[in-house]
Structures are given as C-alpha cells and as structure tokens.
Amino acid sequence: MDAPMELLTNGARRRRNRQWPDDVKARIVAETLRPGASVSAVATRHGLKAN
C-alpha cells in the first residue's frame, strides 16, 4: 500500500545568537564585579545563563 509521507514538526524555532552592543555587555559584566554580586543572579536578571 503506497501512501504519501507526512512530515510532522513540533514548531520549534532555531536558536539565534543574540547581538549585544558592547556597552550593554560591559554593564552586565561590571555588575558581576560588585562586592557580594552573584554571577548567577546577574545572569538570571538579564535572561542569560551563568556560563
């Protein structure tokens, strides 16, 4: 029995690298250098992963 093949997708989008302006990157990094700052907390606040 021949039947047409159907391709199902889950609608997942391709991951796109973000383009951050240099001044924004510098401000985020500077936040992590403050006494008592947590890299994890700063990353979370900016919607980033700590790595």
Backbone as a printed PyTorch tensor [residue, N CA C, xyz], in Angstrom:
tensor([[[ 0.8430, -1.1660,  0.0000],
         [ 0.0000,  0.0000,  0.0000],
         [ 0.8920,  1.2350,  0.0000]],

        [[ 0.7360,  2.0710, -1.0000],
         [ 1.5080,  3.3150, -1.0740],
         [ 0.6810,  4.4630, -0.5100]],

        [[ 1.3000,  5.2040,  0.4020],
         [ 0.6330,  6.3630,  0.9910],
         [ 1.6230,  7.5240,  1.0120]],

        [[ 1.1370,  8.7100,  0.8680],
         [ 2.0620,  9.8440,  0.9160],
         [ 2.6770,  9.9710,  2.3210]],

        [[ 3.9420, 10.3550,  2.3460],
         [ 4.6130, 10.5260,  3.6240],
         [ 4.3410, 11.9320,  4.1490]],

        [[ 4.0490, 12.0080,  5.4200],
         [ 3.7570, 13.3010,  6.0340],
         [ 4.8350, 13.5970,  7.0740]],

        [[ 5.4000, 14.7730,  7.0040],
         [ 6.4290, 15.1730,  7.9490],
         [ 5.7990, 16.0550,  9.0120]],

        [[ 5.9130, 15.6210, 10.2630],
         [ 5.3530, 16.3900, 11.3690],
         [ 6.4810, 17.1170, 12.0890]],

        [[ 6.2550, 18.3550, 12.3830],
         [ 7.2500, 19.1190, 13.1310],
         [ 6.6040, 19.6530, 14.3950]],

        [[ 7.4260, 19.9450, 15.3680],
         [ 6.8840, 20.4590, 16.6140],
         [ 6.8640, 21.9870, 16.6500]],

        [[ 7.2280, 22.6210, 15.5750],
         [ 7.1950, 24.0750, 15.5090],
         [ 8.3470, 24.7460, 16.2420]],

        [[ 9.3530, 23.9720, 16.6290],
         [10.4880, 24.5540, 17.3610],
         [11.2410, 25.5220, 16.4570]],

        [[11.6350, 26.6080, 17.0530],
         [12.3930, 27.6100, 16.3010],
         [13.8790, 27.3380, 16.4420]],

        [[14.6120, 27.7460, 15.4230],
         [16.0590, 27.6280, 15.5080],
         [16.5960, 28.6530, 16.4880]],

        [[17.5710, 28.2560, 17.2580],
         [18.1840, 29.1610, 18.2170],
         [18.9790, 30.2260, 17.4640]],

        [[18.8120, 31.4460, 17.8580],
         [19.5370, 32.5380, 17.2150],
         [20.4250, 33.2130, 18.2560]],

        [[21.6710, 33.4080, 17.9050],
         [22.5750, 34.0960, 18.8210],
         [22.1580, 35.5480, 18.9520]],

        [[22.2160, 36.0350, 20.1720],
         [21.8610, 37.4240, 20.4260],
         [23.0150, 38.3300, 20.0290]],

        [[22.6790, 39.4990, 19.6070],
         [23.6860, 40.5060, 19.2820],
         [23.6090, 41.5870, 20.3540]],

        [[24.5400, 41.5840, 21.2720],
         [24.5580, 42.5460, 22.3580],
         [25.5120, 43.6850, 22.0100]],

        [[25.0780, 44.9150, 22.1600],
         [26.0020, 46.0460, 21.9840],
         [27.1050, 45.9790, 23.0520]],

        [[28.2930, 46.4440, 22.7150],
         [29.4230, 46.3620, 23.6330],
         [29.1520, 47.0560, 24.9650]],

        [[28.4470, 48.1860, 24.9440],
         [28.1960, 48.9020, 26.1970],
         [27.2730, 48.1070, 27.1170]],

        [[26.3350, 47.3720, 26.5430],
         [25.4360, 46.5430, 27.3550],
         [26.2230, 45.3880, 27.9740]],

        [[27.0710, 44.7430, 27.1840],
         [27.8950, 43.6550, 27.7130],
         [28.7630, 44.1600, 28.8660]],

        [[29.3600, 45.3330, 28.6700],
         [30.2410, 45.8940, 29.6980],
         [29.4700, 46.1610, 30.9930]],

        [[28.2450, 46.6790, 30.8720],
         [27.4440, 46.9480, 32.0730],
         [27.0840, 45.6670, 32.8050]],

        [[26.7440, 44.6200, 32.0670],
         [26.3830, 43.3450, 32.6920],
         [27.5970, 42.7470, 33.4070]],

        [[28.7410, 42.7690, 32.7400],
         [29.9570, 42.2420, 33.3600],
         [30.3210, 43.0650, 34.5920]],

        [[30.1910, 44.3810, 34.5030],
         [30.5080, 45.2440, 35.6430],
         [29.6350, 44.9100, 36.8500]],

        [[28.3940, 44.5470, 36.6090],
         [27.5070, 44.1590, 37.7170],
         [28.0600, 42.9690, 38.4770]],

        [[28.6850, 42.0350, 37.7660],
         [29.2080, 40.8350, 38.4220],
         [30.4430, 41.1310, 39.2540]],

        [[31.0900, 42.2610, 39.0200],
         [32.3170, 42.6090, 39.7360],
         [32.0540, 43.3680, 41.0320]],

        [[30.8190, 43.7290, 41.2700],
         [30.4840, 44.4410, 42.5020],
         [30.6080, 43.5010, 43.6960]],

        [[31.0500, 44.0320, 44.8430],
         [31.1650, 43.1880, 46.0430],
         [29.8220, 42.5370, 46.3890]],

        [[29.8660, 41.2470, 46.6300],
         [28.6740, 40.4990, 47.0080],
         [27.7820, 40.0870, 45.8480]],

        [[28.1480, 40.4760, 44.6330],
         [27.3230, 40.1270, 43.4680],
         [27.4940, 38.6540, 43.1240]],

        [[26.4310, 38.0590, 42.6520],
         [26.4460, 36.6690, 42.2100],
         [26.2990, 36.6410, 40.6930]],

        [[27.2250, 35.9520, 40.0310],
         [27.1490, 35.8470, 38.5630],
         [25.8210, 35.2290, 38.1600]],

        [[25.3990, 34.2240, 38.9050],
         [24.1420, 33.5510, 38.6050],
         [22.9630, 34.5260, 38.7020]],

        [[22.9360, 35.3390, 39.7460],
         [21.8300, 36.2860, 39.9360],
         [21.8200, 37.3570, 38.8470]],

        [[23.0050, 37.8510, 38.5070],
         [23.0830, 38.8700, 37.4520],
         [22.6250, 38.2740, 36.1210]],

        [[23.0880, 37.0600, 35.8230],
         [22.6970, 36.4030, 34.5730],
         [21.1920, 36.2060, 34.5100]],

        [[20.6230, 35.7240, 35.5810],
         [19.1730, 35.4940, 35.6290],
         [18.4000, 36.7810, 35.4200]],

        [[18.8510, 37.8480, 36.0490],
         [18.1910, 39.1330, 35.9310],
         [18.1640, 39.6470, 34.4830]],

        [[19.1690, 39.2490, 33.7190],
         [19.2640, 39.6820, 32.3180],
         [18.7880, 38.6160, 31.3360]],

        [[18.2180, 37.5480, 31.8450],
         [17.7040, 36.4840, 30.9730],
         [18.7880, 35.6640, 30.3260]],

        [[19.9160, 35.5070, 31.0170],
         [21.0690, 34.7640, 30.4780],
         [21.3540, 33.5450, 31.3340]],

        [[22.1850, 32.6590, 30.7990],
         [22.7010, 31.5380, 31.5790],
         [24.0260, 31.9710, 32.1760]],

        [[24.3290, 31.4980, 33.3560],
         [25.5210, 31.9380, 34.0760],
         [26.8310, 31.5190, 33.4050]],

        [[26.7940, 30.5560, 32.5210],
         [28.0470, 30.1170, 31.9000],
         [28.5190, 31.1050, 30.8810]]])
